[in-house]
Amino acid sequence: MSNSTLPKESPSFPESPAANLIGYAYAELGMGEHVRMTAEALSGVGHEFAVVNFDVGVASRQAADMQCKTTRVPVHDINLFHINADAMLLAYSHFGKDFFQGRYNVGYWAWELSKCPDEWWLPIEMMDEIWAPTKFIQDGFSAKTDKPVELMPLCVELPEFKPQPRSYFSLDENSFIFVFVFDAFSYLVRKNPEAILDAFEQAFPMGTESVTLVLKVMNGSNNNPAWVRLKRRIEANKRVVMINKTMDRTDLLALLDTSDSFVSLHRSEGFGRGPAEAMLLNKPVICTGYSGNMDFTKPDNSLLVDYDLIPVEEGQYPFYKGQHWADPKVETAAKHMRHLYEDREFGRKIASAGSQYIRENFNKNVIGSMYRERLNKIAGVGS
């Protein structure tokens, strides 16, 4: 696509602050939850919007429930794209120039590394402004463009679900359970589950403690050597349970609810919905003290794991050149695991602080009000 084919003449002030939410409305993806939560937040504050579904490339992963109807065409003057920068040219090809033309286009983008790739100059050029879910992402995009890059946190709310006994998941009723949930499509090396296994084995070396590590994964593939290696290690440790399948949303939440702690030794996260939802479920969270999750994981509400910054190597992640991410220290994570196991009251205090922080700062009314204020400002409402 050349500059001459870019959408032009976005209105400086749209006639209305109502927005089209474009994204993976039904997809069981992080970005799918992203658009669904934006709809929930705007609905909560009574702000008008329409949802435009985009399923190119993810048509086989459509199972999530969208609480409002979707449309095929934009009906408002503001486009809010919950489609990441690396897929925006595909979206342009799918929707066509008229979808963008004459509208105020906003990219509500996630990105997991600290620097915005140089290759994204064209998607950035297509937008009038960018919304960043975290300060980590905001800093990366702000260094690449002089267009507005607004900090717009994601809404963290949970649907109603039926609590299940541990037996429903074939888990020990009396064990202290650590859990990590991840999608192998999101690059195993970034999610770093082997470090969790290392920390678990270091924290409980005797093998006699009543502890269990649950690794809930989807899209694990035997074509991936890292996955095969991880699976072999799991099979060799009877205290580690792997659940390799797609669960519906309510069962996944029920699984989290049965656990005693959520652990994420990620190398980098754009936001970190897993830790955030675990905190909302009143679970003490152990996680890497780096990247997007630092907007809500604090020293007084989480157990942060220190790290060294290391280069991202070729093949480990897209647009790796010049990038760094965290190498979390396994010994710190192991100490946190042992501490939670031995001092349950301490864990309850950390969990309570984390739950309160998410409830107060990431609920749909707080986040929806931020969205509404910015959309009104874009449209010149109340100015």
N, C-alpha and C positions, 0 to 999 in steps of 0.2 A: 504494500500500500504506500503510495507517495503522499506528500503533503497536499497535493492538489485534490486528492480524494477524501481528505479528512472532513468530518462534519464541521461546518462553519456557522457563524452567526447564531451562537447560543444566545438566548435573550439575557440581557444584563439584569433584568428583573422579570422573572416569570409572572404571569398573571395571577397564579395561585400557589400557595405553599404545599399543595397536595403533591404526593410523590408516587412514581412508579417504582416498586421494589422488584428489581430484576435479579433472578438467581435460581438456584437449584431447589425449588420449592418442596419437592418430594424426596430428595436424595438423602440417603443415609451417609452424609458427609459433614465435616465440620462447617463447610461453607453453606450447606443446606440448613443446618441448625442456625447459622448466622442470619439468613433471610427470614426464617421462621420467628426468631426472637425479635428481629426488628419489627416485623408485623405485630407481634404481641405487644411490644413496647408502645408503638404508635396507636394501636387499638386501645391500650390502657389509658391514654391521655386524650382520646377522641380526635386524633388527627387523621385527616382523610388520606387514603392511599389505595393503590391497586397493586396486585402481585402478578408479575409476568414470569411464567416458568421458563427456565432454560435447562434443557436436559441433554444437550449435545455432548457426547463423550461419556455420559454417566447413565444412559438409558436403562442399563441392566441393574442399577442400584436405586430403584425407585420404590420405597416402601414406607417412608415416613408420612405422618399425618399432618396435613396443612389445614389449619382451622378456618381459613377463609377461602373463598373462590379465587381462581386465577383467571387471567385474561391472556389473550394472544397478542394484543396490541397495547401500546402505551396510551393511557387516557389522560395523563397529566403532563404538566410542563417541566417537571423535574424528574430526571432519571437517576435512581440510586442503584448502582450496579454492585451486587454482591457476587461478582465474578472477578477473580483475581487478574492482575495485570497480564500474566502470561497467557490467559485465555481470552483477552479482550479482542484480539484480531479475529479469533474464531467467532466471537459474539457479533462483531461487526459484519462478518461475512454471512452469518445466519440471519440476523435481523434486518440488515440493509441500512443504507445511508439515511433514509427518511426517519428511521427510528431515533437517530441521534440529532439530525438536523433541526435547528430551531428550538432545541431543548437545553436546559441546564443539566450537564452531565457530571455526575459525582461518582468516583470510584471508591467504594467502601471495601478496601483491600486488606487482606492478610499477607504477611510475609514473615518467614521464620529466621532470617539472618539479618545482621545489623546494617548491612549496606544495600541500598536499592540497586539492582543491576543496571549497568549502562544500557543493556539491550532493551530496557523498558521505556526508552525515550518516546516511542511512538504511542503506546497506550497512555502515557502521561499527557502527551500532546492532545489526545482525544478528549481529555477530561477538562472541566472548568475548575474543579477542585477535588481534593482527595480527603476521605475520612479515614483516620487511623484508629484501630481498636485499642491500641496501647501507645504509651510514650516511646517504647522501643521501636515500634513501626513508624511512629511520627518522626522520630529523629532520622531514621533512614531515608524517608521520602523527602523530608524538608531539606536534606543536604543535596538533593537531586533536582529540585524545582523551586521556582519562586511563586508558583501557584499556591493558593491556600491549602494547607494541610491541617485539618481540624482533628483534635483529639476527641473521638467519639467512642466511649467504651461500649462493650457488648452487654446486652441484657443477660442476666443469669437467673432464670426461673425454671422450676421443675413442674412437669405435669403431675396430676394425681396418679399414683400407682399403688398396686396391692403389695404390701410387704409379704415376703415369703420366708419360710424357715430355711435354715441352711441345708436341710435335707433335700429341698427342692433342687439345689445345685450340686447335690452329693458332696457336701462339705461337712467337716467335723463340727458338731455343735459346741464343743468345748475348747476348740483351738483359737489362738489369737491370730487373726487373719489380716495379712497385708495384701493389698490388691493394686494392680496396675492395669489399665485398659488402654489399648492402642490399636491403630490400624496399620498393618504392615505396608499398605500402599504409601504411607507417609514417611517412608525410608527408615528401616530398622536402625541404621547407624545414628540417626537423629533422635529417635525415641529411646535408644540405648537400653533395652531391657536386660542385656547381659550384665550391665553394671548393677542393676537391682538384684539379680541372682548372686553376683559376687558379694554384695553387701549383706544379703540375707544369710549366706553361708558363713560369712565372717562374723556376723552378729550372733549366730546360733551354731557354733562349731561342733557341739557335742552330739547333735542329732537327736537328743532326748527331750528337748523343750517342746511344749505343746504349742507349736507355731505352724502356720501354713502360709505359703506365698501363692496367690492366685494371679496368673497372667491371662487376662481376657483379651484375645486378639481376634481380628478378622482379616481375611485375605492373606494369611500365611501361605507361602508357596514353596513347595519342594524344589522349585527351579532357582531359589535364592540360597546360595551357600551359607549366608549368615543365618538364615532361618533354620536350615538343616542343623547347623552347629548348635543353635540355641535349643532346638527341639531335643537333640541328643542329651544335652546337659539337663534339661528338665526331666527327661525320662529316667535319668540316673539318680534323681533325688525324689524320694517318695513324699517329701514334705512340700513339693511344688506341684501345683495343679495348673494345667494349661487348658483353656477353653477356646478352641479355635473355630468359631462360627459367628454368624451374624445373629444378634438377638434383637427382638423388638425393644423399643425404648423403655417400656415399663419393666420388662425383665432385667434389662441392664441396670436400671435404677434400683431394682430390688436386690440385685447382686451387690452393688455398691453399699446398699443399706445393711447388708449382712456382715460387712467387713468391719475391722477395727481401725484400719489406717489405710490411706491411699499414698502410694509412693510413685514419684516421677523423677527419674534421674536423667531427664532430657538434656540434650546438648543445647537446644534452643527451641523456644516456642514463640509463635506470634502473639498468642493470647494465653492459652492453657485452660480450655474449658473443662478438661478432666479434673484438675485440681480444684477449680472454682466450684464445680458441682459437688465434689466430695466435701468441700468445706460447707456448702449449703446444707448438706446432709448430716452435718455435725460430726465429721470424721477428721481426726488430726492428720494433717498433710505433711509429708516429708518430700521436699522437692529441691531441685537445683536453684540456687539463688541468683539466677541470671535470666534475662530476656523478658518477654512480655508479661509473664506471670508476676513480675515484681510490682505491678500496679496493684496487686491485691494480696500476695503472699508477703507478709511482714514478719519481722523477728518476734513480735509478740502474738502472732496468730498462726504461725507455721513453723516447721522445723527445717530451716534452710541449710542447704549443703553447699559448702564452699567449693571452689573450682579453680582450674587454670584455663586460660584461653589458649586454644591451639588452632592451627590452620585447618580449614576444611580442605580435604584432599580430593583430587580428581575422582569422579565416580561416586562420591559420597552424597552429593546434593547438586541440584541444578545451579548454574551461575556461581560456581564455587570459587572462581579466581579472586584472590584478594580478600576472601572472607575468613572469619574466625568464629569459633563457637566454644562452648564450655566443655571441659573434661572434668565432670564432678568427681569429688574425692570420695572413693568408696568407703574409706575408714570413717569419715564423718557420718555418712549415711548409716553405716553399721551401728555406730554409737547411738544415733537417733532411734533406730529400730529397737535396740536393746533397752533404751530408756523408756520407750512407750510400753514395751512388754513388761518391764519391772515396776513401772510407776503409772498405774492406770488413772489415778487422780490427776496427775500432771497432764496426761493425754486428754482427759475430759476438759480441763481448763483451756488447753490450746484449741481444742475442737470448738468449744463454746465461743471463744474469741474470733475464730475464723468464720464460723457461721454468722455471727452478728455482723462482721465486717461486710460479708457478701450481701446479706439481707438489707443492710442499710445503704449500701453504695451502688449495688448493681441490680436493684429491683426494677420492674418495668415502669413504675411511675417516675423514678429518678432518671433513668436512661431515656424514657419516652419524652420527658420534659426537655432534656438536652437536645434530642432530635428535633422536637417541635420548635424550640427556640432558634436553632440554626436554620431550619427550613423556612421559618417565618422571616428570618433575616435575609436569606437568599431572595425571597419574593418581595422584600421591602415592606412586609407587614409590620405595623407598629413602629416603623422608623420615622 
